């Protein structure tokens, strides 16, 4: 006696088969989108690292997409009788999911972190700056693009539905499943070994894909007392190479107009005199940024950071470069001078060196001891120059203050911010990211800043200072009290900061 399947069972079987083929098509699309993560990151450079990259790429993205199918679409195949409703629902779910993956990929490419609850503040900051730039036409275009993408998913769902019987004749389920499971298992197995060995070509890929939590050796080893987990975490959080030898500076050609009629004098303190108070000069109240930090570990590093607008980690690589801050105004016909109580760090800067008595119009940048600053500033005010004075070098934690006749709006500033601020004052509207890691203090766009001090990466954010050594150990301190904080390391912020910091390095 032959028992035929009931119509409902036949319909469910067809829907489940359709769902698997629809999931496979979207896995392939997701893998293509995820290539943005791969090409936004440095290549491993070793055979084992490349094997792990490929296995993790296919295994993790395949698992993540299929898991979404199992959670959101497969239950519909059993619970809903109307095939059209299932296809439309699945298309919407797939379109939204892949759009989020694409958004996350573009966010990672730009900032180095993924969408997460921990990154909410950073996402809000990025969204505000993006919304300020994008026009309503661009937002309308993005919405239209999503509608087109949703339409594609609907067409794909219907095309697979019409051909599902033909597809099911091809017995590809076991080979495809075996491939993706093998990739998934292989990537985690390799990562267990790499994590125990701190093998950098693999460890540095940990944050490459969203929702990636690779299996590691630390949990198992610590369970059996074979690993000091606390010491391991401090060693592993970040390994950073403090030597950058090859750079592209500026990152893009800088084209902008300079208002040669402007007169600006910038004074940077080069000693540890902390008695300076310039809040009132000859009855003139100066604007002040109280949280100004000078993190350079040497006077030479301080001067490089001021003139180039990048941290001292680039000092060696800049040995044959000319600062955009000096070349651009001079090329536009503005007189430019450097005044310095200490030797200049690079020979190509000597052509700008002038005695302090040279009071020409245009741009003056003076590196002075604290005792000489007030008299020079008073003389500058008499000549009707706008002024910026940066103090604090040599003080504990590099904290000083920034004084200016201009309307500085930042609550947090560093030496790297001087170059973009100066050029914006002089009328240059080129993006500061082309030539600096700092930002314009007249219109700041970031609530955090990153710099270096010797072999340390220093990140300031939310009244906290995070110092990360090249061996991966870190220390978080409160800016107000200077005391060590017990807060955990914000990996998302650190990823964004380091990506921003190394924007000029050709290693990235």
Phi, psi and omega per residue, in radians:
X1 nan 2.225 -3.105
X2 -1.788 2.165 3.140
X3 -1.766 2.068 3.108
X4 -1.393 2.611 3.092
X5 -1.180 2.534 3.088
X6 -1.184 2.691 3.119
X7 -0.973 -0.682 3.136
X8 -1.114 -0.754 3.140
X9 -1.117 -0.688 3.106
X10 -1.105 -0.725 -3.141
X11 -1.144 -0.748 3.128
X12 -1.125 -0.729 3.129
X13 -1.059 -0.769 3.137
X14 -1.133 -0.707 3.134
X15 -1.133 -0.717 3.136
X16 -1.152 -0.750 3.083
X17 -1.061 -0.784 3.094
X18 -1.034 -0.744 -3.121
X19 -1.062 -0.694 3.133
X20 -1.159 -0.724 3.110
X21 -1.198 -0.659 3.090
X22 -1.113 -0.699 3.099
X23 -1.125 -0.741 3.139
X24 -1.078 -0.734 3.117
X25 -1.071 -0.717 -3.125
X26 -1.323 -0.465 3.018
X27 -1.089 -0.767 3.115
X28 -1.079 -0.757 3.107
X29 -1.094 -0.750 -3.135
X30 -1.105 -0.676 3.113
X31 -1.102 -0.694 3.101
X32 -1.115 -0.801 3.112
X33 -1.068 -0.701 -3.110
X34 -1.166 -0.213 3.075
X35 -1.079 -0.387 3.080
X36 -1.068 -0.715 3.101
X37 -1.067 -0.746 -3.073
X38 -1.132 -0.837 -3.061
X39 -1.420 -0.124 3.045
X40 -1.533 -0.134 -3.068
X41 -1.997 2.710 3.082
X42 -1.091 2.493 3.097
X43 -1.218 2.579 -3.073
X44 -1.062 -0.705 3.108
X45 1.492 -0.035 3.087
X46 -2.300 2.796 3.136
X47 -1.116 -0.786 3.136
X48 -1.134 -0.703 3.121
X49 -1.114 -0.685 3.123
X50 -1.209 -0.707 3.083
X51 -1.040 -0.778 3.117
X52 -1.115 -0.717 3.135
X53 -1.019 -0.842 -3.122
X54 -1.160 -0.767 -3.137
X55 -1.124 -0.728 -3.138
X56 -1.203 -0.695 3.131
X57 -1.026 -0.979 -3.106
X58 -1.254 -0.736 -3.077
X59 -1.185 -0.841 -3.072
X60 -1.234 -0.822 -3.129
X61 -1.150 -0.700 3.090
X62 -1.088 -0.797 3.134
X63 -1.115 -0.778 -3.099
X64 -1.080 -0.757 -3.131
X65 -1.203 -0.774 -3.140
X66 -1.152 -0.629 3.098
X67 -1.093 -0.682 3.064
X68 -1.078 -0.688 3.094
X69 -1.100 -0.786 -3.119
X70 -1.117 -0.666 -3.075
X71 -1.347 -0.775 -2.946
X72 -1.800 -0.528 -2.992
X73 -1.865 -0.770 -3.091
X74 -0.973 -0.754 3.106
X75 -1.036 -0.557 3.137
X76 -1.129 -0.583 -3.126
X77 -1.099 -0.463 -3.133
X78 -1.689 -0.449 -3.012
X79 -1.704 -0.466 -3.053
X80 -1.908 2.328 -3.097
X81 -1.499 -0.481 -3.046
X82 -1.460 1.993 -3.103
X83 -1.134 -0.608 -3.125
X84 -1.118 -0.726 3.111
X85 -1.078 -0.724 -3.138
X86 -1.119 -0.768 -3.120
X87 -1.127 -0.743 3.118
X88 -1.145 -0.781 3.140
X89 -1.090 -0.777 -3.140
X90 -1.116 -0.663 3.129
X91 -1.139 -0.728 3.116
X92 -1.130 -0.788 3.135
X93 -1.061 -0.792 -3.129
X94 -1.143 -0.733 -3.130
X95 -1.099 -0.775 3.137
X96 -1.161 -0.784 -3.115
X97 -1.074 -0.800 -3.134
X98 -1.257 -0.540 3.053
X99 -1.138 -0.706 3.076
X100 -1.120 -0.682 3.094
X101 -1.096 -0.750 3.127
X102 -1.143 -0.713 3.099
X103 -1.097 -0.750 3.118
X104 -1.095 -0.679 3.132
X105 -1.119 -0.759 3.126
X106 -1.182 -0.645 3.083
X107 -1.115 -0.752 3.120
X108 -1.117 -0.708 3.124
X109 -1.082 -0.611 -3.085
X110 -1.509 -0.680 -2.971
X111 -2.060 -0.395 -3.119
X112 1.587 0.065 3.083
X113 -2.250 2.932 -3.087
X114 -1.876 2.933 3.043
X115 -1.161 2.208 3.098
X116 -2.871 2.896 3.097
X117 -1.143 -0.613 -3.125
X118 -1.171 -0.417 -3.100
X119 -1.702 0.285 -3.053
X120 -1.029 -0.784 -3.132
X121 -1.118 -0.717 -3.137
X122 -1.182 -0.687 3.102
X123 -1.116 -0.686 3.126
X124 -1.106 -0.732 3.121
X125 -1.108 -0.775 3.121
X126 -1.116 -0.697 -3.118
X127 -1.144 -0.710 -3.140
X128 -1.117 -0.756 -3.138
X129 -1.209 -0.625 3.126
X130 -1.209 -0.752 -3.137
X131 -1.132 -0.530 3.105
X132 -1.225 -0.457 -3.104
X133 -1.571 -0.760 -3.037
X134 -1.279 2.457 3.053
X135 -1.588 2.935 -3.132
X136 -1.139 -0.486 3.097
X137 -1.123 -0.665 3.136
X138 -1.207 -0.668 3.093
X139 -1.160 -0.681 3.096
X140 -1.100 -0.665 3.107
X141 -1.117 -0.724 3.120
X142 -1.115 -0.693 3.106
X143 -1.124 -0.747 3.109
X144 -1.100 -0.662 3.114
X145 -1.090 -0.674 3.111
X146 -1.171 -0.682 3.107
X147 -1.073 -0.733 3.085
X148 -1.087 -0.721 3.134
X149 -1.118 -0.718 3.084
X150 -1.118 -0.704 3.088
X151 -1.059 -0.684 3.097
X152 -1.088 -0.721 3.131
X153 -1.121 -0.668 3.101
X154 -1.133 -0.751 3.096
X155 -1.094 -0.748 3.133
X156 -1.091 -0.769 -3.135
X157 -1.080 -0.768 3.140
X158 -1.188 -0.694 -3.140
X159 -1.090 -0.733 3.127
X160 -1.199 -0.672 -3.139
X161 -1.061 -0.717 -3.124
X162 -1.220 -0.412 -3.043
X163 -2.003 0.213 -3.005
X164 -1.116 -0.626 3.114
X165 -1.123 -0.681 3.113
X166 -1.138 -0.724 -3.131
X167 -1.122 -0.667 -3.066
X168 -1.168 -0.276 3.083
X169 -1.260 -0.393 3.104
X170 -1.501 1.990 -3.082
X171 -1.455 1.320 -3.102
X172 -1.860 -0.049 -3.057
X173 -1.031 -0.858 -3.099
X174 -1.165 -0.829 3.108
X175 -1.055 -0.743 -3.131
X176 -1.143 -0.804 3.123
X177 -1.062 -0.763 3.129
X178 -1.048 -0.726 -3.125
X179 -1.077 -0.884 -3.070
X180 -1.234 -0.656 3.085
X181 -1.136 -0.710 3.107
X182 -1.078 -0.756 3.099
X183 -1.062 -0.764 -3.104
X184 -1.108 -0.860 -3.117
X185 -1.155 -0.747 -3.131
X186 -1.065 -0.771 -3.121
X187 -1.084 -0.734 -3.132
X188 -1.237 -0.643 3.113
X189 -1.124 -0.766 3.110
X190 -1.119 -0.671 -3.108
X191 -1.179 -0.597 3.072
X192 -1.006 -0.816 3.122
X193 -1.136 -0.811 -3.079
X194 -1.142 -0.629 -3.120
X195 -1.181 -0.678 3.110
X196 -1.176 -0.581 -3.111
X197 -1.616 -0.089 -3.009
X198 0.901 0.817 -3.113
X199 -1.350 1.832 -2.936
X200 -1.037 -0.719 3.141
X201 -0.981 -0.382 3.105
X202 -1.789 -0.754 -3.114
X203 -1.016 -0.646 -3.078
X204 -1.241 -0.130 3.089
X205 -1.597 0.026 -3.039
X206 -0.982 -0.631 -3.039
X207 -1.738 0.289 -3.012
X208 -1.250 -0.789 -3.043
X209 -1.891 2.638 3.125
X210 -1.219 2.621 3.120
X211 0.968 0.582 -3.114
X212 -1.725 1.979 3.095
X213 -2.228 1.379 -3.034
X214 -1.163 2.562 3.060
X215 -1.072 2.449 -3.103
X216 -2.280 2.926 3.127
X217 -1.447 -0.330 -2.971
X218 -1.139 -0.656 -3.107
X219 -1.145 -0.859 -3.116
X220 -1.130 -0.782 -3.093
X221 -1.163 -0.695 -3.138
X222 -1.201 -0.534 3.140
X223 -1.081 -0.573 -3.124
X224 -1.793 0.291 3.057
X225 1.278 0.339 -3.097
X226 -1.652 -0.040 -3.064
X227 -2.573 2.288 2.998
X228 -1.374 1.723 -2.984
X229 -1.104 -0.685 -3.113
X230 -1.108 -0.786 3.123
X231 -1.164 -0.635 3.136
X232 -1.090 -0.803 -3.102
X233 -1.068 -0.720 3.134
X234 -1.135 -0.545 -3.116
X235 -1.379 -0.489 -2.969
X236 -1.683 -0.425 -2.968
X237 -0.894 -0.710 3.135
X238 -2.698 2.321 2.957
X239 -2.114 2.081 -2.980
X240 -2.212 2.333 3.112
X241 -1.521 1.936 -3.064
X242 -1.360 0.097 -3.135
X243 -1.966 2.051 3.086
X244 -2.060 2.063 -3.047
X245 -1.856 -0.529 -3.080
X246 -2.029 2.135 -3.111
X247 -2.385 2.837 2.962
X248 -2.013 1.849 -3.120
X249 -2.317 2.188 -0.152
X250 -1.199 2.812 -3.104
X251 -1.148 -0.576 3.076
X252 -2.381 2.677 3.068
X253 -1.023 2.406 -3.105
X254 -1.807 1.961 3.102
X255 -2.089 2.123 3.083
X256 -2.905 2.819 3.133
X257 -1.528 2.556 3.068
X258 -2.032 2.264 3.088
X259 -1.436 1.687 -3.021
X260 -1.202 -0.165 3.110
X261 -1.441 -0.149 -3.131
X262 -1.264 2.618 3.056
X263 -2.224 2.102 -3.070
X264 -2.454 2.341 3.062
X265 -2.129 2.235 -3.138
X266 -2.041 2.238 -3.128
X267 -2.080 2.250 3.128
X268 -2.118 2.170 -3.138
X269 -1.295 2.408 -3.090
X270 -2.048 0.115 3.074
X271 -2.232 -3.131 -3.055
X272 -1.661 0.326 3.122
X273 -1.113 2.021 -3.096
X274 -1.859 0.384 -3.129
X275 -1.702 0.066 -3.055
X276 -1.294 2.305 3.035
X277 -2.439 1.876 -3.071
X278 -1.978 0.405 -3.089
X279 -1.133 -0.389 3.128
X280 -2.449 2.027 -3.135
X281 -2.101 1.981 3.124
X282 0.915 0.765 3.116
X283 1.359 0.065 -3.120
X284 -1.791 2.100 -3.127
X285 -1.375 2.150 3.134
X286 -1.668 2.509 3.017
X287 -1.241 2.622 -3.012
X288 -2.426 2.428 2.938
X289 -1.895 1.866 -3.035
X290 -1.250 -0.559 -3.125
X291 -1.692 1.269 3.089
X292 -1.919 2.339 -3.061
X293 -2.199 2.341 3.068
X294 -2.049 1.737 -2.970
X295 -1.649 -0.071 -3.114
X296 -1.015 2.490 -3.079
X297 -1.587 -0.101 3.137
X298 -2.570 2.834 3.112
X299 -1.111 -0.692 3.120
X300 -1.063 -0.766 3.099
X301 -1.097 -0.669 3.103
X302 -1.074 -0.757 -3.120
X303 -1.198 -0.713 3.089
X304 -1.077 -0.796 -3.124
X305 -1.082 -0.714 -3.136
X306 -1.142 -0.847 -2.997
X307 -1.370 -0.599 -3.102
X308 -1.677 -0.348 -3.136
X309 1.328 0.370 3.124
X310 -2.300 2.761 -3.112
X311 -1.138 2.868 -3.080
X312 -1.197 -0.167 3.083
X313 -1.056 -0.410 3.135
X314 -1.575 0.071 -2.979
X315 -0.967 -0.873 -3.104
X316 -1.130 -0.713 -3.098
X317 -1.205 -0.360 -3.120
X318 -1.607 0.152 -2.997
X319 -1.049 -0.390 -3.129
X320 -2.087 0.259 -3.123
X321 -1.744 2.781 3.034
X322 -1.936 2.384 -3.106
X323 -1.169 2.343 3.047
X324 -1.035 -0.616 -3.126
X325 -0.982 -0.582 -3.127
X326 -1.663 -0.740 -3.031
X327 -1.185 -0.659 -3.059
X328 -1.188 -0.897 3.096
X329 -1.091 -0.716 -3.128
X330 -1.107 -0.701 3.118
X331 -1.168 -0.363 3.104
X332 -1.586 0.002 3.103
X333 1.685 0.184 3.115
X334 -1.572 2.308 3.043
X335 -1.120 2.341 -3.101
X336 -2.316 2.287 3.127
X337 -2.380 2.560 2.963
X338 -1.944 2.311 3.033
X339 -2.048 2.288 -3.048
X340 -2.542 2.353 3.027
X341 -1.454 -0.174 -3.110
X342 -2.220 2.761 -3.123
X343 -1.060 2.535 3.112
X344 -1.313 2.543 -3.018
X345 -1.360 -0.341 -3.075
X346 -2.257 2.414 -3.104
X347 -1.112 -0.528 -3.113
X348 -1.231 -0.148 3.108
X349 -1.538 -0.223 -3.029
X350 -1.116 -0.470 3.138
X351 -1.166 -0.321 3.137
X352 -1.621 -0.158 -3.013
X353 -1.260 2.251 3.128
X354 -2.375 2.646 3.073
X355 -1.139 2.702 -3.096
X356 -1.077 -0.410 -3.107
X357 -1.315 -0.198 -3.139
X358 -1.325 1.866 -3.037
X359 -1.844 0.705 -3.109
X360 -1.164 2.903 3.047
X361 -1.321 2.933 3.085
X362 1.859 -2.442 -3.035
X363 -1.884 2.222 3.038
X364 -2.111 2.324 3.033
X365 -2.180 2.021 -3.041
X366 -2.037 2.296 3.038
X367 -1.873 1.954 -2.925
X368 -2.379 2.723 2.969
X369 -1.286 2.652 -3.052
X370 -0.990 -0.642 -3.070
X371 -1.145 -0.418 -3.078
X372 -1.685 -0.120 -2.974
X373 -1.219 -0.800 -3.014
X374 -1.070 -0.773 3.137
X375 -1.083 -0.725 -3.141
X376 -1.165 -0.696 3.135
X377 -1.140 -0.710 3.120
X378 -1.084 -0.710 3.092
X379 -1.138 -0.643 3.128
X380 -1.168 -0.712 3.100
X381 -1.082 -0.678 3.117
X382 -1.086 -0.513 -3.129
X383 -1.556 0.154 3.083
X384 1.056 0.633 3.010
X385 -1.598 2.493 2.879
X386 -1.212 2.575 -3.087
X387 -2.292 2.620 2.950
X388 -2.316 2.215 3.130
X389 -2.163 2.163 -3.128
X390 -1.989 2.090 -3.126
X391 -2.032 3.000 3.003
X392 2.031 -0.248 -3.132
X393 -1.087 2.331 -3.136
X394 1.589 -0.234 3.094
X395 -1.356 2.908 3.119
X396 -1.062 2.257 -3.116
X397 1.099 0.167 3.102
X398 1.228 0.286 -3.087
X399 -1.442 2.306 3.067
X400 -2.518 -2.522 3.102
X401 -2.535 2.730 3.079
X402 -2.089 2.201 -3.120
X403 -2.004 2.530 3.134
X404 -2.785 2.623 2.988
X405 -1.365 -0.203 -3.105
X406 -1.583 2.879 -3.062
X407 -1.485 1.294 3.102
X408 -1.294 2.295 -3.009
X409 -1.949 -0.066 -3.047
X410 -1.300 2.573 3.006
X411 -1.652 -0.292 -3.093
X412 -2.458 2.315 -3.077
X413 -2.600 2.779 3.086
X414 -2.479 3.053 -3.108
X415 -1.038 -0.599 -3.136
X416 -1.078 -0.375 -3.118
X417 -1.361 -0.215 -3.063
X418 -1.159 -0.831 -3.079
X419 -1.048 -0.895 3.118
X420 -1.132 -0.561 3.110
X421 -1.163 -0.786 -3.140
X422 -1.063 -0.839 -3.107
X423 -1.136 -0.621 3.073
X424 -1.177 -0.645 3.075
X425 -1.091 -0.654 -3.123
X426 -1.388 0.010 3.034
X427 1.822 -0.004 -3.124
X428 -1.389 2.132 -3.140
X429 -1.881 0.282 3.079
X430 -1.184 2.549 3.136
X431 -0.992 2.275 -3.113
X432 -1.158 -0.391 3.134
X433 -1.135 -0.277 3.094
X434 -1.211 -0.520 -2.998
X435 -2.354 0.021 -3.057
X436 -2.675 2.744 2.978
X437 -1.690 -0.021 3.114
X438 -1.568 -3.000 3.136
X439 -2.455 2.802 3.138
X440 -1.231 2.043 -3.082
X441 -1.279 -0.206 3.060
X442 -1.389 -0.376 3.114
X443 -2.590 1.183 -3.082
X444 -1.154 2.543 -3.115
X445 -2.092 -0.161 -3.117
X446 -2.095 2.374 3.086
X447 -1.515 0.128 -3.130
X448 -2.368 2.851 3.049
X449 -2.495 2.699 -3.127
X450 -2.314 2.482 3.112
X451 -2.651 -3.006 3.046
X452 -2.323 2.707 3.066
X453 -2.459 1.796 -3.017
X454 1.114 -2.155 3.130
X455 -1.709 0.324 3.131
X456 -1.798 2.507 2.862
X457 -1.651 2.334 -3.112
X458 -2.124 2.167 3.136
X459 -2.113 2.271 3.087
X460 -1.963 2.256 3.122
X461 -2.920 2.339 3.037
X462 0.981 0.795 3.135
X463 1.088 0.387 3.095
X464 -2.198 2.531 3.042
X465 -2.042 2.233 3.121
X466 -2.006 2.090 3.074
X467 -1.845 2.150 -3.136
X468 -2.075 2.127 3.111
X469 -1.442 2.850 -3.104
X470 -1.158 -0.340 3.121
X471 -1.537 0.018 3.075
X472 1.771 -0.262 3.102
X473 -1.275 2.648 -3.079
X474 -2.509 2.806 3.104
X475 -2.476 2.274 3.121
X476 -1.926 2.244 -3.121
X477 -2.259 2.711 3.108
X478 -1.465 2.257 -3.084
X479 -1.186 -0.536 -3.089
X480 -1.282 -0.851 -3.057
X481 -1.704 -0.364 -3.077
X482 1.384 -0.018 -3.117
X483 -1.394 2.683 -3.141
X484 -1.217 2.395 -3.140
X485 -1.768 2.622 3.130
X486 -1.686 0.159 3.129
X487 -1.131 2.639 3.114
X488 -1.366 2.776 -3.111
X489 -1.224 2.270 3.100
X490 -1.489 1.667 -3.057
X491 -1.139 -0.650 -3.126
X492 -1.099 -0.804 3.112
X493 -1.106 -0.727 -3.117
X494 -1.121 -0.706 3.102
X495 -1.077 -0.791 -3.141
X496 -1.133 -0.731 -3.110
X497 -1.108 -0.775 -3.102
X498 -1.221 -0.649 3.087
X499 -1.096 -0.717 3.103
X500 -1.163 -0.730 -3.113
X501 -1.089 -0.684 -3.041
X502 -1.759 0.476 -3.100
X503 -1.122 -0.443 -3.097
X504 -1.626 -0.165 -3.100
X505 -1.333 2.300 3.128
X506 -1.394 -0.018 3.060
X507 -1.350 -0.238 -3.042
X508 -1.894 nan nan
